[in-house]
Structures are given as structure tokens and as C-alpha cells.
Amino acid sequence: MWYGLPTIASRFLGYLMNMALPFFVAMPGDTADLVQVYTIIPFLNVLYSYGMETAYFRFAQTHDKQKLYNTLSISLLCSTIIFSLLLLLFKSNITSVADLEQSPNFVLWMIAIIAVDNLATLPFARLRLENRPKRYAFARIAGITLNVIIVFTFVGYLPAHLEKHPDSLFSLVFNKDIGLGYYLIGNLCGSLFTLLILSKELKKIHFSFDGVLWKEVMKYSAPLVIVGLGGMTNDVMSRLIYRHAVGLPLDQANHELGVFANIFRIALLVTIMIQAFRMAAEPFFFNQSNRDDAQKTYARITKFFVIACCFMFLFIALFLDIFKWIFVHFANPRWAEGLEIVPLLALGNIFLGVYYNLSIWYKLTNKNNYGAVITLIGAAITIIANIVLIPIWHYAGAAVATFLCYSFMMVCSYIWGQKHYPVPYPVKKLIGYLVTVVLLYGVHRLITWIMPERLWLSVILGIILTGLFALLISNTEKREITRMLQSLKKKPLTS
């Protein structure tokens, strides 16, 4: 929780910044190029980091930590320079392939963001490994806060201000032609500020490189690159290829891509929690791996993770009408299109979160090849399903493709994991919780369909149904919840 809460806070600030797009931009299609850039960045992040973070946690259990930190940091620094130069060399090709001819500067800012973020990977990992959540939290939140301030100032405030006051001093620093490019500029400034905060961790890097250790690490991390690329394919492929796959004129394709990205952002509330959980869980899982009760601990954590995801699903699905009301009354009603597929995307992302929990088996047993196979099959499902379904169902088809992929990955990882590293997951109980929240959503949907256009009814019904699920959990998990709260009270917070 100490790592999760600041990560949730920083992610949520970024989430609010992205959710502000409908209030800054009248038409969804105008955001298509920005969406495209932010679907490319995760792919390149995987290549830039090539599994070094997970490898650092893994090898820190058995090797000299400082030697490991030095070796991996030098490796990342050199590779970051090489990758960035290659991307700059092929900038025009990237611009053409990504359909960014109208926004060529986006590519330059994108490369700079990825390079700077990558240099902060191991310093952040070191803070997590050393259990220093205060410094970790400060660095995370400070960077995204600066990012948000710049975006809201240059995209939200200054355009309207300068229309009324064209002679303002702000005109000296504002260029309206940059437009949504300020999202990327804000991102870059926030990343640079974060790197500055982590300067103490960067100064701890000694230029000492162990070639034997590096080869051992690369052998371990190479399959993780495949896992990462496959994971990114599953996560962003639908948006990356949407304009090509949907088979519509460019303006209409841009509009649907902007709408779909907005829909996806709402479902990302689940992903924010998943990412926050992973920040704390991955080093914890490795640290617990030598204990006799490790498997029981993993099972308990997964159970509470699923319960938390269920509450998040209910929050999104049962109160979706509030999002619709906000878009209709305070933005352009066209931003409210397609909201009915959000629950399916949210459920798919829950399955992804469960998969991340289950995947610890191949990381602990050095069977990363299994993870690569699962992810590659999932990527194949994603690509085929998107190509087939997007032309038919448009963004609903993309949502179905996401759901199918993550469902497969979750089930496959569980089956293989139980063979190689058995964990006593309470499978029937977890399935029961997931089925329950889906049924509660179905009840809500049925009643609001019978009595439509009543926001007050939708909200009150959502509160009641969420309360019923909370009552169910409090009764079935009373003993576990008590144990967890007692455990948290005993844990000191390290600075």
C-alpha cells in the first residue's frame, strides 16, 4: 500500500490530465495524432528497458547489489543513446508509418520522453528494492504534478486567456501552433524533473561493468522483452492499427479513434490500480520466495487483489452514467459515444491484472520462456481479432479482442503455473466474486434500461449494489480483513 498509494496518486493525476482532453478539444478526431504517439511509446519503452527492472529484482537476491546496479545502469545508458540515435535517423520513416505527417514534431518529443524515462528505470527500482517509499513517492508525484501544471496551463488556460488578452506577457511563451503538443512537452518536462530528483541515485552509479554478470542477466531478461512486446501488443494494438483496420475515410477514422481512446481511458481506472499494485508486489514476491509459506502468501494477495478489482469494476460500470452526463453537459456530446463497451474493457483489464499475479511462477522458477509463449499467443489473438472484428463492430470489436486476449492469458498462466509452481489460489471463491459483480452490473443495466434517462436512479442503484457487494465481502472475508489490518499497523514506514 505504501508504494501503491503514491503510484495511484501520480497515475490518477495523469489520468485526470488525459480525461481533460474532451474539455480542451471539441472533436474527438482532433486528438488522433496524440493518441497514436501514446500508443507507440509503450512499445519503445519495452525495447529501451529490455527487462532490466525485473532482472534487477531477480539478481539482487543472489548477487552483489552495487555491482549489479552499476552493470545494468551502464548497459541502459549505452543502449538508450544507441536506440535514440537510431530513432532520430529513421524519424521520417516513423512519421510516415505512424500517420503523423500533420504532427512531425510529436516524434522528436516522443523520443526524448522515452529516453529520459528509461534513465529513471533503475533508480526507481533501487528505491523499491531498498524499501524507501517516501522518496519514491515524492519523485513519482513531483514529476507528474509538473506535467499536469504545464498541460493545464498551456492547453487549458492560456488559449482562452490570450483570446481575451492578446497583449499579455504569456504570448511570449505560448505558441498556439503547438496545440496538443504541449501534452508531450509537459510530459518531457515532468520526466526531466523526476530525473533531477533521482540525482542521488544516479550518482551512486560507478562506472564498473561486469561482462559475465551482464551476459547472465541478458539471458534471463531476453524472454522478458518478448513478454513485454507481446504485452504491449495486447494493450495498445487496437488503437495503433485502428485507422488502418476500420476501413473508413480518414476524418471518420480519426473521430472513432478519438472516441475509442476516450472509452479506453475510463477503463484505465482499473489499470491504474494494477500498475500501482505491481510497483509494490514484484519486489515483494521475490523477497518472499525463499519462505516456506510463500505460496500461501501469494494466494492471499491475489484474493485481495481480485476483491479490489471487483470494487473498481463496480465503480466504473455502475456509475458510467455520471461520465456520460459530464461529457454531454460540459463537453461535446460526441465524446459520450460508445460508453457501453467500457465495462467489457474494464473486465478484460481485471483479467490482465490477475494474469500479472499468476505470472510470478515463471519469474521465480526462471521459466520466462513460458511467459513469452503465453504472451505471443495472446498477441496473435489480439492481432487476428482486431483485424477481423474492428471492420465489423468498430471499437466494440476492439474491446472484444482485448477481452478474449486477456481471458486466454489468465487461464493459460494458471494452468501452466499450477504444474510448475503450485499456489493454493481460492479459485472457486474468486470466480464467484467476479461473476457476482458482473451480475450486479446486469441488474443495474436492466433497471436503467426499463427506466432510462434517470441519473438519480442510476446513481442510487449503483450505491446500493456496491454496498451489497461490500456486505458480501465483509461477511466472507471478515477474518482475513482483520488479519490484514493488524499486519499493516505493525509495519513501519521506511523513508
C-alpha angles and dihedrals in degrees: 000000000000090000094034099055097055090042090051089048093051093043091047092053089053089045092054089049091054093042087056090068094092089057094048098042123047099205126043092220091066090068096054096102092049090049090051093054093050090052091053096048096068091053092052092044089061092052093045095051097033095194096304095135095056091040090053091055092045099048095039086074093062108020139059104283098213093048089048092048092050095048097046093043092053090047092052093046093052095043092047090056092047095046093047093051090049092051091049090049091054096036094123092051092050090048091053097044092047093048091239098135089122091053108033093155089063088074093055093049090045092056091049092050093050093047095050094043091050092055089058094053100092097037088057091045090051091053090051093048092048091048096239102147098161094061091039091052094047093051093047097046097040093056096048091043091058089046092053093047092053094046096047091046099047100032103028108030113022100054092059093038094053092048088061096035108030092167094057118128087241088075087074093064101031125084113185091197090069090063112157088006085089087074088065094040090052090049091052093048091049091049092050091049090051090051089051091053089051092053092113090058091046091052089057089068110105117198094242117126124195107201095189092052091046092054090050091050093047091052088055097042100043094083088047089063089058089046090050095047091047090048092051090048089055092046104045108012093098091059094038095058099027097104091050098042102044094067097219133127111280096254093052092043090052090051093052092045090053091049093047092049089053091050090049091051091060091051088049089078084085091048092052090060091045092052092047090051092050092053090064101026102057098060089038092054091052093046091051095046095096095052121102093232095046095117092051090050091051090050093051092048092050091050094054090042091057091047090053090048090051091056090048090051091052091048091054100038100040096045098041091114089067090059089049092050092050094050093047097046103033104028135021114309088227088073088066093064119119098011091138091078094057095091091054091051091046092051091049090052090051088056088051090053091050089050090055088055093047093046092072089088096071093042093053094044095045090242096130090145087074090056090050091052093049092048094046092052088047090050090051090052090049095050096045094043093048093048091048101038105035094067089049105038100013112208091356086061090052090052092051090050091053092049094049093049097050092043090056094046093050095049095042093049091050094051095047093040093056089055097050104027112012115210120183097234114176090237099170092049093048093048088049092054093048093048090048095056091046090052091048088053089049091053091049092048093049095050094046089048091054091046105028131183094032106123093177091055092048092051096045091046090049091053092049094049092046089050091052091054091047089052090051092052094045090054099044097039101033095122094045093048090052091051092049094051091049090050092051092052090056096050115095120215115238118213 
